[in-house]
């Protein structure tokens, strides 16, 4: 078991004005810190501590800090989630996939999603894994409805969250298998092409939905032991107040749905950060319900909090930092999933050995009672049924006699 808390890495968007000192970062090994100054006096100085604070870093370095460790752990059989959060235009999609006008396979500019794909298949090759299976799903939550980005013609009403014994899955979504990084990359490109985008005051091509790209990985080692893990790569829509975007019409409606779901996500994070919380409102929205097993719990979770570093965006920057600090209080109890894909979530529902033995005994007793009733009925009916016992196998006949004695 890996017991810890969710990690948070803050990534600053480069400044247009190098003289703007409203947001400053100190990224050292002791205590990475973000300083936000709102106003001229000391009362307006805010200090936040995070796992790391990245400023003017390359895409490759960002992946090393945010994703490499979690991707490796998924190959070892753990569940992992990397989630980008922040206001529109702060660099979430840039971080997760790369620049809008650059191909996903650009080795210098590609983001976490394509780099994670490449890392998975490189590592499988390096480890010389005898047998493995990799499959993917790619969905978006748009206006509080699910949409399969790989088969967009699927009706939203046909897609829903299924939950059984803490296992959360989506019904009726495409799950193609991939044997190479190139195949997985093509699927990612296909999904990106189908994603909803629109322009408003903060971004001419703003993502208008939350997206979740999931890699399901099952490996079998040289000793025949199987392990399974899943990697959720989440690109959340912008967290700013919709009145700030200047959006109208359908874009304003989208913004209201986005704000509502992110508000519920924050409520879930607040509840998870409290010890012995009596209720966590996962079912308040499609987003929180779908991410129920992806934030804390049996999942190594890292939040990339993307912020503007300009004075004009300080209110939203402070809001993002406060959300990120709450995220750092969520507990993680990640466990290795042994036994194949059927056990990806199996560690969430384990019975005490004594209880397991009790249930097995109760089940066996119930079966015995039903058999006894059946055989007793044979005996009572007599006549044409009298020869039924002669048709029983020797073991069944002995079992019948034993049951009759009981």
N, C-alpha and C positions, 0 to 999 in steps of 0.2 A: 504493500500500500504506500502511495505517495501522499502524505498529508502536508498541506500547505494552504496558501490563500491565492486567489486570482492575481496574476501579475498585470501590471499596467505600464505600457510604454507610451510616453507622450511624444508626438512628432510635430515639430513646428513647421509651418509653411514659411518659405523664405520671405523676407521683408522687401517691399517695394522701396521703402525709405530706410537706408542704413542708419540714419540718425534717430529713428524711432526706437526708444528704449522702454516702451511700455511693458514689453514682455521679454524677460531674459532667462536664460537657462544655465544651470551649473550641473554638468553631467560628469560626476566622479563616482568612483566605486564605493565611497563611504555612504553618501546620501544624495542621489540625484535630485535636484530641486528646480522648480519653476517659480520665478518671481514675477508677479503681475502687479503693476502699479496703476491704480485708478484714482487720479487726482494728484495734487501736489504734496499733500501732507502724508505723514506716516500712517494715518488711519486708513489710507487707501492702498496700503501695501499688503499684498496677499502672498503667502508662501505655501507651496504644495510639494510634497515629497512623493516620488514614484519609483518604480523599479528601474527605469531608465528614462532619460530625456534626450531626444535626438533633435539636433539642429543642423541643417544643411548637410545631411548625410545622403549617401548614394542609395539607390534602390537595392544594390547587392548587400551593403552593410546593414540596411534596415531589415532585410530578410534574415541575415545572420543573427541579429539581436532578437527579432520578434518571432521567427518561425522555425529556425533550424532545429532547436531542441525539441519542440513539440512534434514536428514532423517525424523526427527520429523515434520519439516515444510511441507514436501511433504504429510504426513498423514493429515495435516491440510488443504490441498488443494493448496499448492504452487508447482511450478516447481523448481527442484534443479539439479545441475550438480557438480560432483566432478571429477576433471581431473588431471591425473598424467603426469608430463612433466619432461624431463631431458635426459641426454645422456645414451647410452647403459651401463648397468651394475651398474647404480646409485641407483637402488632399486625401480623402478616404478612398475613393475609387482609384486615384493615382497610386496610392499605397498598395491596394489589393490587386489591381490588374495592370496598371501602368498608364501612361499618357493616352488621351483619347485618340490622337492622330498617329500613334505608333503601333506597329504590329505586336501581338502578344509574344511572338517568338524572338523579339529584339533582345538579345542577351544582356544589353546594358540597361535598358529602360523598363524591362518587364517587372511586374510587381509580385506580391506574395503568392498569388494563385498560380501563375505559370511556373514560378521558381519552385513552389512546393511540388508540383507535378514532376518537374525534372529531378528534384531531389529524391522523390519516392522511387522512381525507376532506376536512377543511378545507384541508390543504396541497395535496392533489390539485386541488381547486377553485382555490386561489390561484395555483398554477403553470400552470393551464389546460393540463393534460396532455391531448394529443389522444386518447390511448387508454390504458386501464389495466384490469387485472384484479386483484380482491382476493378471496381465498378463505380459509377458516378451518378449523382443526381444534381440537377440545377434548377432551382425554383425561385420565383420572386413572390413577394406579398405586395400586391398592388391594390389600393383602395380596400384594404381588409379582405382581399380574396387571393387565394393561391393561384399561381399560373406556372405551368410547366414550361420552362424556357427551351426545353429540347423538343417538346411536342406542343407548341403554343395553341394548336387547334383543340386541345383537350378542354372540355368545359370546366370552368372554375368550380361549378357546383358538384362536379364528380370527384374533386380533389379534397381530401379532408385529413385531419389529424386522427390517427388511431393510437390509442394508448391502452396497454394491457400489462399489468404488473410492472409499471414504471418503464415500459418499452414504448418509445414514441417514434412512430413512423408516419409516412404519408401514403395514402391510398391513391392508386391510379396515376402514378407518375412514372416516367420512363427511367430505367436504370441500366444503361448500356455498359457492357464490359469493355475494358481496355487492356491490351497486352503490351502497349508501348506508350512512351510519353507523347509521341506524335499523335496517336489516336486520341488520347485524353485532351491534348491541346486543341484539336479540331472540335471536340465537343464543347470545350470552354468558349471557343470563338463563336460557335453556333449560338450558344446561350447569350453571349454578350450582344450579338446582333439583334436578338429578340427582346432585349430589356427596354423598359419604358424610360425615356428621357424627355425633358422639356426645358425651356428657357425661362428664367425669371431674373429678378434684380441682382442676385448674387452669383449666378452662373448661367451661361448661355446654353449649356448642355448638362443640366442637373439630373441626377438619378432620382426618379420619382417613385422608387420602390425599394424595399429591402430585398436583398438577394442572399441565398445560401447555396454555395457550391460544396458538395460533400463527396469525399473520397472514402469508399468502403474498401478496406484492405484485409485480406486473409492470407496468412502465410503458414506453410508447413516446413518445419526444419528437418535436418538430416536424421533426427531421432524419431520423426513421425509426429512430434507434438505440434498442434495447430494453435495459432493465435489470431485474434481478429481485433481490429480497431477501426474507428472512423474519425475522419478529420473534417470538421466543419469550418469553412472559410466564409465569413459573414461580412457583407458590405451593407451597412445600414444607411438609410436615406438621411438627409440633413436634419439636424436637431433644432434648428433655429425657430423662433416664433414666426408663423406664416405671415403675419402682418409686416414683418421686416423684409420679406421677399418682393413685395409689390405685386404678388400674383393675383390673377383674376380668373373667373370662370372655372374651367375644369382643373387648372393648375392649382387654384386656391383650394378646391375640394381635395385634391391629392395631398396638399400640405396639411390640411386638417386631419386627414386619416393618418398621415405620417406622425404628426404631433401626438395624436391620441395613442397610437401604439407605442411610441417612445416613452410617453408618460407612464403607461402600464409597465413597460420594461423597467423604468426607474423604480416603480413601486415594488416590483419583484426583487430588484437588487437591494432595496432598503430592507425588505422582509428577510432576505437571505443573510444580510449582514448582522442581523440581530440573533442573539443566542436564544434557542428554544422558542422561535417564532411559531405561533399557533396556526397561522395560515399564510400561505404564499399564493398570491392571486395569479397563478399561471394561466388560468382559463379566461382572463380578462380580454385577451386579444389573440389573433392567429399567431402573431410573432412570438409572444411569450409562451404560448402553449407548445409551439413547435420547438422552441429552444429549451424546453423544460429539463432535458437531460444534457444540455450543452453548456450550462452556466454553473460552474462549481460542481459539487457532488462527485460522481464518478467520471470526471472529465478535467483534464488539465486545460485551464482557460487563460487566455491572454487577451487583454483589450488594448488596441492601438487607438489612443485618444488623439485625434488630429485637431490642431488649433491654428487659428490665424495668429500672427505675432504683431499685429498692427493695433494701434490705439483705437481705431474706429470700430473694432470688433471685440472690445474688452468684455462686454456683458456676456456675449456668447462663449468667449474663452473661459470666463469664470464659471459659467454653468457647466461646461464640459469638464473642467477640472474637478468640480464638486462631485459630478457623477462618477468620474474616474476614481476618486478617493473612496467613495462608497463601494465601488467594485473591488477594491483591494481588501475589503473586510469579509468578502465571501469566501467560505471555507471550501477547500478541495480535498476529496478523499479518493484519489484515482487509484484504480486497481487494474491489474493486468487481466485481460479477457482470454482465458484459455478455453480450448475446445471448439474453435471455429466460429463462423459468423453467427450461429444461433446464440452464442454467449456474449455478443458485443455488449449487451446491457445486463447480462446475467448476474453480474456481481451486485447489481442494485437490489436483487431479491434473493437473499440466501436464508435458508431455514437453519435453526439451531439443530445440531445432530440428534438431540433427544426428541425434539418435535418431529424431525424427519422420521425417526424410528416409530414414534407414536402413530403418525399418519399411515405409515406402511402397514402397521399392525391392524389399524382400524379398517383400512382398505381390504386387507386379506380376510378379516372377520366378516365384513359386509358381503364379500364374494362367497364365502363359505355359507352364510345364511341363505343367500339366494339359491345356491346349488342344493342346499338341504331342502328348501321348499319345493324345488323342481323335482328332486328325486322322490320326496314324500308324496307329491301329487301322482307320480308314476305308480307308486305302491298302492295308493288309495283307489285308483281307477281300475286296477285289476283287469280281469277278462281279457279283452283283446290287447290290453297294454301289458299283460303279465309277462310277456316275453321280452319286454324292453330291456330288462336287466341282462338277458342273455346276449344282447347286442352290444353291451358295453365292453370296452377294452379292459383287460385285467386291472390296470392301475385305477381306472375310473370306478370299477366295481368295488375295489378295496376302499376307495375314497367314499363311495356311497355308504358302505357298511359303517365306516368310522363316523360319518355324519349322523347316521341313524342312532348310534350309541349316544352321541351328544344331545 
